Amino acid sequence: MFSYILAFTFLYFPKDKTEYIPAVISLVIFSLFAYFTFILFRKISKKEEKKTKELEERLKNSGTVD
């Protein structure tokens, strides 16, 4: 119980709510970067999956590695 009370003493809730604006802006920016990075990783993964499937098909058909 004491640890919870101690943790709440470090919280800061400003009376002037405009102090939240920079935090919200940076949150939005980093969230957008995270989202676009995720999309980029998915595109790269799809390309690699396609290449792997093509290689697998070639190996099945020919039995040797080019």
N, C-alpha and C positions, 0 to 999 in steps of 0.2 A: 504494500500500500504506500509506503514511504517513497519508493522509487517513482511511482506515478505522480505524486505531489512534487517531487524534485524535478521531474521532467516538465511539468507544466510551468515551473518558475522560469524556464528558459524561453517560453513562447512569448512572442511580441505581436500584439494586435494594435496597430496604429489607429489613432482617432481620426487622422486625416487619411481617407481611403485612397487618395491619389497616389500614395506611396505604393499601392499595389500595381499600378500601371506598368512600371518597368519589369516587374516580375511576370506579369501576364504576357507582355511582349516577348520576353526571352523564352517563356514556356511555349508560346505559339511557334516561334522561330525554330526551336529545337525539336518540337513535335513534327513540324513540317520536314525538317531535315531527316528525322528518323523515318518518317513515312516514305519519303522519296528514296532513301537508302534501301529500305525494305523492298520497294518496287524494283529498284535496280538489281538487287540480289536475286529476286524472283526471275527477272528477264534473263540474267546470266545463267541461272540454274536451268531454265527451260532450254536455252541454247546448248548447254553442255549435255542435258538429257537427250536432246535430239541427236547430237553427235555420237553419243554413246550407243544409242539404239541403232544408228546407221552402221557403226563399227561392229556391233553385235550381229547384225544381219549379214554383213560381209563375212564375218568369221564363220557363221553358220553355213553360208553358201559355199565358201571356198575352202574352209578348214585350215587356212594359214593366215598369218598376219602379214599385211603388206609392208 
